[in-house]
Amino acid sequence: MTGGRKSIQVVTLGCSKNDVDTRHLLAQVQDSLEIVPQGEDRYVDWLLVNTCGFIGDAKEESVQAILAAAARKKEGGAGKLIVFGCLSQRYPSELPGLIPEVDAWYGARDLGPVVKALGVEPPSGFTQLRKAPGSPVESYAYLKISEGCDRRCSYCAIPFIRGAHRSVPMERLEEEARALASQGVRELVLIAQDTTYYGLDIYRRRALAELLKRLSSVDGIEWIRIHYSYPADFPDDVLREMAENPKVCKYLDIPLQHISDRVLDMMHRHVDGEWTRNLIKRLRDEVPGVVLRTTMIVGHPGEGPREFRELLDFVAEARFERLGAFKYSEEEGTFGARNYKDSVSPATKTRRLNRLMEVQGGISEAFNRSRVGTVEKVLVDDCAGDSLVCRSQWESPEVDGEIIVPFDRSFFRDADPASLRGRFIEVKITGADVYDLTAVPLKILE
């Protein structure tokens, strides 16, 4: 302990939205408790697990993490064990009886009560998590612009886990962005269940484009990246901002889930295949050079061989530079679980997933190889051995590949590799594979 303070450690699972929740929680207790980084193996007075409960694999991972934390507590590695987040929001009555070693359970909407359970009074205003002395610069940070979702996709449990859509006021987001920039953050990754819905609840209009303009005025922030945009009713002013604002990355994460009219209808996506194809064309026409990332679901009810073939053909035609996919998981409480039969076998889902990613692998590799010989501006995220780990505006952190730049001491002179974190450099791309690229440095940009 430091100065007699009790210690806390949070194990965070799931998506980047959970990472933001953990950051906000720790910011509220940092003046009262000693924060022990995740992964550090030592005794802590409070051990917290921030869970995910979206699909089957994520739920299993969360359960295993809770059991591991319970075993650690039993062995004397922790004083009290608290579980919060999506899994405990989803199963509030079932989990306590299954894992009695947990001292308290809270849901995904309970950060305030968790803070109080730790013996801390939640602050009234925004509080930024301070960096520990000597900790490395974080070149990017996730900025959660809203919580919850008003969509009702038939397969998705998020609305009844996270609740209705609630936008974060622009003033609060600007304050958080300034605080992050003061710590060396150069890139903001905007996240939400649906970023294009931002503002409808509090401003009575879609306000993402206005938010992009306001965040662009924050000194120190050079890149702003948009994730998780719902395809229906995509706002035109956001496309204009992407095309004209140099700080907004020409990159868009827009989960489409499928292309078959039948499957999209059963998913309750409120678009059809023709509309989706027209949207992709509009995105590429109005934002020249945009890189598109999407997500697909294989094995959803209604997806037979013909529908899956249509999906493969569409992916080959659309040539998404980035694509992820997962197998349909029947989630209790959803419309799909109540009304559809999960008729695609696990083996067929696996085959379809592998085939889809095989097709996508060729597309991704071709895109990466097309960049060999070009000069690009990259952000240094980290250093590993004798190399810098970087990204361009066309790679999002954690989900896309990286650009590896050898640390040439004759070029960088006396610079410490760690000192280059959060810096922009100009590089020439020299090699590429399915995921990653290599490059040589040309110029330090600042």
C-alpha positions in Angstrom: 0.0 0.0 0.0 1.0 3.6 -0.5 0.6 6.0 2.5 -1.7 3.5 4.2 -4.2 3.6 1.4 -6.0 0.4 0.4 -5.3 -1.0 -3.0 -7.5 -1.8 -6.0 -7.0 -3.8 -9.2 -9.5 -4.1 -12.0 -9.5 -7.0 -14.5 -11.3 -5.7 -17.6 -12.8 -8.0 -20.2 -14.7 -7.5 -23.5 -14.8 -4.5 -25.7 -13.2 -1.0 -25.7 -16.4 0.4 -24.1 -15.5 -1.7 -21.0 -12.0 -0.2 -21.0 -13.5 3.3 -20.9 -15.8 2.3 -18.0 -12.8 1.0 -16.1 -10.8 4.2 -16.8 -13.7 6.3 -15.5 -14.1 4.2 -12.4 -10.5 4.3 -11.5 -10.4 8.1 -12.1 -13.1 8.5 -9.3 -11.1 6.5 -6.7 -7.5 7.4 -7.6 -7.2 9.9 -4.7 -8.5 7.4 -2.1 -7.1 4.0 -3.3 -3.8 2.8 -4.7 -4.3 1.5 -8.2 -2.5 -1.7 -9.1 -2.2 -2.3 -12.8 -4.0 -5.3 -14.3 -1.7 -8.2 -14.6 0.5 -7.3 -11.6 0.6 -10.2 -9.3 0.4 -8.9 -5.7 -2.1 -8.7 -2.9 -4.9 -6.1 -3.4 -7.6 -5.1 -0.9 -10.1 -4.8 -3.7 -10.2 -7.0 -6.7 -12.7 -6.1 -9.4 -13.7 -7.9 -12.6 -15.4 -5.9 -15.3 -17.3 -8.5 -17.4 -18.6 -8.9 -20.9 -21.9 -10.7 -21.6 -22.5 -10.1 -25.3 -22.1 -13.6 -26.8 -21.4 -17.1 -25.7 -17.6 -17.0 -26.0 -17.4 -13.7 -24.1 -19.7 -14.9 -21.3 -17.5 -18.0 -20.9 -14.3 -15.9 -20.7 -16.0 -13.7 -18.1 -17.1 -16.7 -16.0 -13.6 -18.1 -16.1 -12.1 -14.8 -15.1 -14.4 -14.5 -12.1 -13.5 -18.1 -11.0 -9.8 -17.2 -11.3 -10.4 -14.1 -9.2 -12.3 -16.1 -6.6 -9.5 -18.6 -6.4 -7.0 -15.8 -6.0 -9.1 -14.4 -3.1 -9.3 -17.8 -1.5 -5.5 -18.2 -1.7 -5.0 -14.8 0.1 -4.3 -12.7 -3.0 -7.2 -10.3 -2.5 -9.3 -9.0 0.3 -12.7 -8.3 -1.3 -14.0 -9.4 -4.7 -16.5 -7.3 -6.7 -17.9 -8.2 -10.1 -19.6 -5.6 -12.4 -20.3 -5.0 -16.0 -22.4 -6.7 -18.7 -22.5 -10.3 -17.5 -23.7 -9.4 -14.0 -26.2 -6.9 -15.5 -27.6 -9.7 -17.6 -27.7 -12.4 -14.9 -28.2 -10.6 -11.6 -30.2 -13.4 -9.9 -28.3 -16.5 -11.2 -24.6 -15.6 -10.7 -24.5 -14.9 -6.9 -25.7 -18.5 -6.1 -23.2 -20.0 -8.6 -20.1 -18.1 -7.3 -20.6 -17.3 -3.6 -17.0 -16.1 -3.2 -17.9 -12.8 -4.8 -18.6 -10.2 -2.2 -20.8 -7.9 -4.3 -22.3 -7.9 -7.8 -23.1 -4.8 -9.9 -24.4 -4.2 -13.4 -23.0 -2.3 -16.4 -24.9 0.8 -15.4 -23.7 0.9 -11.8 -20.3 2.7 -11.7 -21.6 5.1 -9.0 -22.7 2.3 -6.7 -19.4 0.5 -7.3 -17.4 3.6 -6.3 -19.5 3.9 -3.2 -19.0 0.2 -2.3 -15.2 1.0 -2.4 -15.8 3.6 0.3 -15.5 6.6 -2.0 -18.0 9.3 -2.6 -18.3 9.8 -6.4 -17.2 13.2 -7.5 -19.9 15.5 -8.9 -18.0 16.5 -12.1 -15.7 14.9 -14.6 -12.5 13.4 -13.3 -9.6 12.3 -15.5 -7.5 9.3 -14.6 -4.0 10.5 -14.0 -1.0 8.7 -15.5 1.3 6.9 -13.1 4.7 8.4 -12.8 7.0 6.9 -15.4 4.3 5.1 -17.3 4.5 5.2 -21.1 2.7 7.7 -23.3 -0.6 6.3 -24.7 -0.8 7.5 -28.2 -4.5 6.9 -28.6 -7.6 6.7 -26.3 -11.2 5.5 -26.7 -13.8 8.2 -26.2 -17.2 6.8 -25.4 -19.7 9.4 -26.8 -22.9 7.6 -25.8 -24.2 4.6 -23.9 -27.0 2.1 -24.6 -28.9 1.5 -27.8 -32.4 2.1 -29.2 -32.0 -0.3 -32.0 -33.6 -3.7 -31.7 -31.5 -6.1 -33.8 -33.0 -9.5 -33.3 -29.8 -11.2 -32.3 -28.4 -8.5 -30.0 -28.7 -8.4 -26.2 -27.1 -5.0 -25.8 -30.3 -3.0 -25.4 -31.4 -4.9 -22.3 -27.9 -5.0 -20.9 -26.9 -1.4 -21.5 -30.3 0.2 -21.7 -31.6 3.0 -23.9 -29.4 5.3 -25.9 -27.9 8.2 -23.8 -25.5 10.7 -25.4 -22.7 12.3 -23.4 -23.0 16.1 -23.7 -20.4 17.7 -26.0 -19.0 19.9 -23.3 -18.1 16.8 -21.2 -16.5 15.1 -24.2 -14.4 18.1 -25.0 -13.3 18.3 -21.4 -12.3 14.6 -21.5 -10.5 15.1 -24.9 -8.5 18.0 -23.5 -7.5 16.0 -20.4 -6.4 13.1 -22.6 -4.5 15.4 -24.9 -2.6 16.9 -22.0 -1.3 13.3 -21.2 0.1 12.9 -24.7 -2.9 11.2 -26.5 -2.8 12.1 -30.2 -5.7 10.0 -31.5 -9.3 9.7 -30.3 -11.3 6.6 -31.2 -15.0 7.5 -30.9 -17.0 4.5 -29.7 -20.7 3.9 -28.8 -23.2 1.2 -29.5 -24.1 3.4 -32.5 -22.0 6.6 -33.1 -24.3 7.9 -35.8 -27.2 8.1 -33.3 -25.2 10.6 -31.2 -27.2 13.6 -30.1 -30.8 12.5 -30.9 -31.8 12.2 -27.3 -30.3 15.4 -25.9 -30.1 17.7 -28.9 -33.0 16.2 -30.9 -30.8 15.9 -34.0 -27.9 13.7 -35.2 -24.9 15.7 -33.9 -21.9 13.5 -34.7 -20.6 15.9 -37.4 -20.8 18.8 -35.0 -19.0 16.8 -32.3 -16.2 16.0 -34.8 -15.7 19.7 -35.5 -15.5 20.6 -31.8 -13.1 17.7 -30.9 -10.9 18.8 -33.9 -10.3 22.1 -32.1 -8.7 20.4 -29.1 -5.0 21.2 -29.1 -2.9 18.1 -29.4 -5.5 15.8 -30.9 -4.5 15.1 -34.5 -6.6 12.1 -35.5 -10.2 11.3 -34.8 -11.5 7.9 -35.8 -15.1 6.7 -36.0 -16.2 3.3 -34.9 -19.4 1.3 -34.7 -21.6 3.3 -37.1 -25.1 1.9 -37.9 -25.7 1.8 -41.7 -29.3 2.9 -41.7 -29.9 6.6 -42.1 -26.1 7.4 -42.3 -25.8 11.2 -41.9 -24.5 13.0 -45.0 -22.8 15.7 -42.9 -20.5 13.1 -41.3 -19.3 12.1 -44.8 -18.5 15.8 -45.6 -16.6 16.1 -42.3 -14.6 12.9 -43.1 -13.8 14.2 -46.6 -12.9 17.8 -45.6 -11.6 17.7 -42.1 -7.9 16.7 -42.0 -8.1 15.5 -38.4 -10.9 13.0 -39.2 -9.4 9.8 -40.4 -10.6 8.5 -43.7 -11.6 5.3 -42.0 -15.0 4.1 -40.9 -16.0 1.1 -38.9 -19.6 0.2 -40.1 -20.9 -3.2 -39.1 -23.1 -4.5 -41.8 -23.7 -8.1 -40.5 -25.0 -9.5 -43.8 -26.1 -8.7 -47.4 -29.0 -11.2 -48.0 -32.4 -9.5 -47.9 -33.8 -12.5 -46.1 -31.2 -12.5 -43.4 -31.1 -8.7 -43.0 -34.9 -8.8 -42.5 -34.7 -11.5 -39.9 -31.9 -9.5 -38.2 -34.2 -6.4 -38.0 -31.5 -4.3 -39.6 -33.9 -2.0 -41.4 -31.9 -2.1 -44.6 -31.8 -4.4 -47.6 -29.0 -5.6 -49.9 -29.5 -3.0 -52.5 -29.5 -0.2 -50.0 -26.3 -1.6 -48.4 -24.6 -1.7 -51.8 -25.6 1.9 -52.6 -24.3 3.0 -49.2 -20.9 1.5 -49.8 -20.7 3.2 -53.2 -21.7 6.5 -51.6 -19.1 6.2 -48.9 -16.3 5.5 -51.4 -17.6 8.3 -53.8 -17.9 11.0 -51.2 -14.8 10.2 -49.2 -12.1 9.3 -51.7 -9.6 6.9 -50.3 -11.7 5.9 -47.3 -10.8 2.6 -45.7 -13.9 0.6 -44.6 -14.0 -1.9 -41.8 -17.1 -4.0 -41.3 -18.3 -7.0 -39.3 -20.3 -10.0 -40.6 -22.3 -12.7 -38.8 -22.3 -16.2 -40.3 -24.8 -18.9 -39.5 -27.7 -16.6 -38.5 -31.1 -18.2 -38.8 -32.3 -17.9 -42.4 -28.7 -18.2 -43.8 -28.7 -21.2 -46.1 -26.1 -22.1 -48.7 -27.6 -19.5 -51.2 -27.5 -16.7 -48.6 -24.0 -17.5 -47.6 -22.8 -17.6 -51.2 -24.4 -14.1 -51.6 -22.4 -12.9 -48.6 -19.2 -14.3 -50.1 -19.9 -12.7 -53.4 -20.7 -9.4 -51.8 -17.4 -9.4 -49.7 -15.5 -10.1 -52.9 -17.3 -7.3 -54.7 -17.1 -4.7 -52.0 -13.5 -5.3 -51.2 -13.6 -4.1 -47.6 -10.0 -3.3 -46.5 -10.8 -4.6 -43.0 -13.4 -7.2 -42.0 -14.1 -9.2 -38.9 -16.7 -11.9 -38.5 -18.2 -14.1 -35.8 -20.5 -17.1 -35.6 -24.1 -16.5 -34.7 -24.8 -17.1 -31.0 -28.3 -17.6 -29.8 -28.7 -15.2 -26.9 -31.6 -15.7 -24.4 -33.9 -12.8 -24.1 -33.4 -11.6 -27.7 -36.1 -11.6 -30.4 -34.1 -14.2 -32.3 -33.9 -16.6 -29.5 -37.6 -16.4 -28.9 -38.8 -16.6 -32.5 -36.1 -18.4 -34.6 -34.6 -21.8 -34.6 -30.8 -21.9 -34.4 -30.8 -24.2 -37.4 -27.2 -23.9 -38.7 -24.9 -26.5 -37.1 -21.8 -25.4 -35.2 -19.6 -27.3 -37.8 -21.2 -25.4 -40.7 -20.8 -22.1 -38.9 -17.1 -22.8 -38.4 -16.7 -23.8 -42.1 -18.5 -20.7 -43.2 -16.5 -18.4 -40.9 -13.2 -19.9 -42.2 -14.2 -19.6 -45.8 -15.3 -16.0 -45.3 -12.0 -15.0 -43.7 -10.1 -16.9 -46.4 -11.8 -14.6 -49.0 -11.2 -11.6 -46.9 -7.5 -12.5 -46.3 -6.8 -12.2 -50.0 -8.5 -8.8 -50.2 -6.7 -7.5 -47.1 -3.3 -8.7 -48.4 -3.9 -7.1 -51.8 -4.8 -3.8 -50.2 -1.7 -3.9 -48.0 0.6 -4.8 -50.9 -0.8 -2.0 -53.0 0.7 0.4 -50.5 4.3 -0.9 -50.9 6.4 2.0 -52.1 4.1 4.7 -50.9 5.0 7.4 -48.3 2.7 7.5 -45.3 2.3 9.5 -42.0 2.2 7.1 -39.1 1.7 7.3 -35.3 4.1 5.5 -33.1 2.1 3.4 -30.6 4.9 1.4 -29.0 8.5 0.1 -29.3 9.3 -3.6 -29.3 12.9 -4.6 -29.3 14.6 -2.7 -32.1 11.4 -1.7 -33.8 8.7 0.9 -33.6 5.1 -0.3 -33.7 3.1 2.2 -35.7 -0.2 2.8 -37.5 -1.4 5.0 -40.3 -4.9 6.6 -40.4 -6.0 3.3 -42.2 -5.2 1.1 -39.2 -7.3 1.2 -36.1 -5.7 0.2 -32.8 -6.1 -3.4 -31.5 -8.3 -4.6 -34.3 -6.2 -4.0 -37.4 -2.6 -4.7 -38.3 0.5 -2.6 -37.6 3.3 -1.0 -39.4 6.7 -2.1 -38.1 9.5 0.4 -38.5 13.1 -0.7 -37.6 14.7 1.6 -35.0 17.6 2.9 -37.1 19.9 4.6 -34.6 21.7 6.4 -37.4 18.4 8.0 -38.4 16.9 8.7 -35.0 20.4 9.6 -33.6 20.3 9.7 -29.8 16.6 9.3 -29.4 15.3 6.7 -26.9 12.7 4.5 -28.7 10.3 5.0 -25.8 10.5 8.8 -26.3 9.0 8.4 -29.8 5.7 7.0 -28.4 2.9 9.3 -29.5 5.0 11.0 -32.2 4.2 11.1 -35.9 6.8 10.1 -38.4 6.9 9.8 -42.2 7.7 6.4 -43.5 8.0 4.5 -46.8 6.2 1.2 -46.9 8.6 -1.6 -47.9 6.7 -4.8 -47.3 3.2 -6.2 -46.6 1.3 -9.4 -45.7 -2.3 -10.1 -44.8 -2.2 -8.1 -41.6 1.0 -6.1 -41.1 3.3 -3.9 -43.1 7.0 -2.9 -42.8 8.5 0.5 -43.5 11.6 2.6 -43.2 11.6 6.0 -41.6 12.0 9.1 -43.7 11.2 12.1 -41.4 10.2 12.9 -37.8 7.2 15.1 -38.3 7.2 16.9 -35.0 
